[in-house]
Amino acid sequence: MRIQEMLLIPGPTPVVDSIYDALGQETRGHTDPRFVTIYKNAIAQTREMLKTDGEVFVISGSGTLAMEMALVNTVAASEKLLVISQGYFGDRFIHLGKAFGIEVEVLQSEWGKQVEPSDVEEKLANGNFKAVTITHADTSTGVAADLDTLVPIIKKHGALVILDGVCATAAMEEDMSKAYGQPEYKIDVVLTGSQKAIGVPPGLAIVAFNQTALAAREQIERVPAYYCDIYNWIPIMNDPGKYFATPPVNLIYAYDEGMKLVLAEGLGMRYLRHKLYGKAVRAALSEYGMKALAEENAAAATLSCILYPEGFNDAAFRAALAEKGLIVAGALAHLAGKAFRIGHMGNTTEDMLEKAIVLIGETMNEMGFSVNPEQAVKSLRQCLSPLEIK
């Protein structure tokens, strides 16, 4: 890998050589048949990963644009949206909904914990909600949503399930063909970005709608958007040789290669790898007296928010790691200075994680905290041992 630093933040994530090579290919016209073939393949691979019976959109934009696209095409002004928030990025749907005149209600968990299913049940029973948003893995807290519990509750009450997969897609199962208890209880919309577990540079918004979500779009007379209106994009996704807005040609090259790597690994194996990565990193860091914000049964596979021991200097710690070539992220909101966030997803390797654990231990020792990197690495390897058997 042509990587000089280990970028172990919650995104962007490390990019491998074959993706860089694809990104650096000659830029072609967006209607060139050679590019059109690549774009078609990228869309088809996205459909294969998410297993939707509806439409898939791969367009220029960020994860926030994908959130907006998912929302404005399913929930009209004055309709009700329930936001299930388990951190900072769940809250973003509040601002998006209000910007488009949607009536927003919120269920917010304590940071580090999941929303109580009984609260969701009670809220939905007392309101006529058009849709419910769920953040699959909140990038601020490292908390994962329990889809097996939440989806049946939401669908029982007739609402759409909009899943924010920005920090989960390609690392945590998001199978839109999966029935959660009843045949019709399925995820209706999945949205994500290119730069996290997919392992491609930032710049692509990716959204998938099932047939139920597409029917919701038909019920909306006018979408308060132009670029985000899926009706302007469906013809392009079905025939990328047509024009609506110029696609990011080189990013599509890179994304196509990234999706090839995702599918070649195998989704089942990929989900297992990420689950073990998360467990291993948290176990290793616990040897240093560091505790994950999320309990293990609620922890995301893609990133962890790690609380510092008492008397820890966040800025000095992260600066020292950066000098050693390891980049981790600070915590957000009220946890700023009290925790750091480490990503363990996408193209990240076992060797990277082991090196990161050693560097964190060495830095802690330099800062006056007596820790044992050898024991931490041992804990990491024990958690990762199932991958050696595969």
Buried (B, 14 or more C-beta within 10 A) or exposed (E): BEBEEBBBBBBBBBBBEBBBEBBEBEEBEBEEEEBBEBBBBBBEBBBBBBBBBBBBBBBBBBBBBBBBBBBBBBBBEEBBBBBBBBBBBBBBBBEBBEEBEBBBBBBBBEBBBBBEEEEBBEBBEEEEBBBBBBBBBBBBBBBBBBBEBBBBBBBBBEBBBBBBBBBBBBBBBBBBEBEBEEEEBBBBBBBBBBBBBBBBBBBBBBBBBBEBBBBBBEEBEEBBBEBBBBEBBBEBBEEBBEEBEEBBBBBBBBBBBBBBBBBEEEBEEBBBBBBBBBBBBBBBBBBBBBBBBBEEEBBBBBBBBBBBEEEBEBEEBBEBBEEBBBBBBBBBEEBEEBBBBBBBBBBBBBEBBBBBBBBBBBBBBEBEBEBEBEEBBBBBBEBBEEBEEE
